[in-house]
């Protein structure tokens, strides 16, 4: 069976580019999710690995869609190989059913991890310079929506579920609970 795994890091990103790139492989089953690869607890990745059987081939657009670190990538590939499942990456043109593919996978995974570490290091250096020059102020402070007290009170009195409160306030989950924490701390 031909299986595809498609992942984007954020809700704002679109997975269509990956889907289009994988269509020529006659995919029988698709697994897609919107979650960062830093998080190794990815429901669709786990479901795909559990679903796949010996002889199946998993297609990905690129290795960074599967894992952020060489260690995670190699662990996933090892788990797939133990089940007799092949992995094919479009972008890197790697097929783990071959010895060359296995070697290339390890090398590219290490390079990708190195690049990610360099990117984060450059980002930290850039932020440090910007702070020194007074140009970096960090994230903007989140403002309470105008209907905050009303919705918060209903939520606190269990008249609204969390998702309903977030929807009425126009906030994402993390922002909502961050504001709840701040608001309750100030009221103590």
Long-range contacts (C-beta under 8 A, 24 or more apart in sequence): 1-28, 1-29, 1-52, 1-53, 1-55, 1-56, 1-57, 2-26, 2-27, 2-28, 2-29, 2-56, 2-57, 2-59, 3-27, 3-28, 3-29, 3-30, 3-31, 3-48, 3-51, 3-52, 3-56, 3-57, 3-58, 3-59, 4-29, 4-30, 4-31, 4-58, 4-59, 4-60, 5-31, 5-32, 5-44, 5-45, 5-48, 5-58, 5-59, 5-60, 5-65, 5-66, 6-30, 6-31, 6-32, 6-33, 6-60, 6-61, 6-65, 7-32, 7-33, 7-34, 7-35, 7-37, 7-42, 7-44, 7-45, 7-65, 7-66, 8-34, 9-34, 9-35, 9-36, 9-37, 10-34, 10-36, 17-61, 18-61, 18-65, 21-61, 21-90, 21-91, 22-59, 22-60, 22-61, 22-90, 25-59, 25-88, 27-59, 36-68, 37-64, 37-65, 37-66, 37-67, 37-68, 37-72, 38-68, 40-72, 45-76, 49-76, 49-79, 49-80, 49-83, 52-80, 52-83, 52-85, 53-83, 53-84, 53-85, 54-83, 54-84, 54-85, 55-84, 55-85, 56-85, 56-86, 57-85, 57-86, 57-87, 57-88, 57-97, 58-85, 58-86, 58-87, 58-88, 59-88, 59-89, 59-90, 60-87, 60-88, 60-89, 60-90, 61-89, 61-90, 61-91, 62-89, 62-90, 62-91, 62-92, 63-89, 63-91, 63-92, 63-94, 63-105, 63-108, 63-109, 63-112, 64-112, 67-109, 68-113, 68-116, 69-109, 69-113, 69-116, 70-106, 70-109, 70-110, 70-112, 70-113, 71-113, 73-105, 73-109, 73-112, 74-105, 74-106, 74-109, 77-102, 77-105, 142-175, 142-178, 142-179, 144-179, 144-183, 145-169, 145-170, 145-171, 148-179, 148-183, 152-180, 152-183
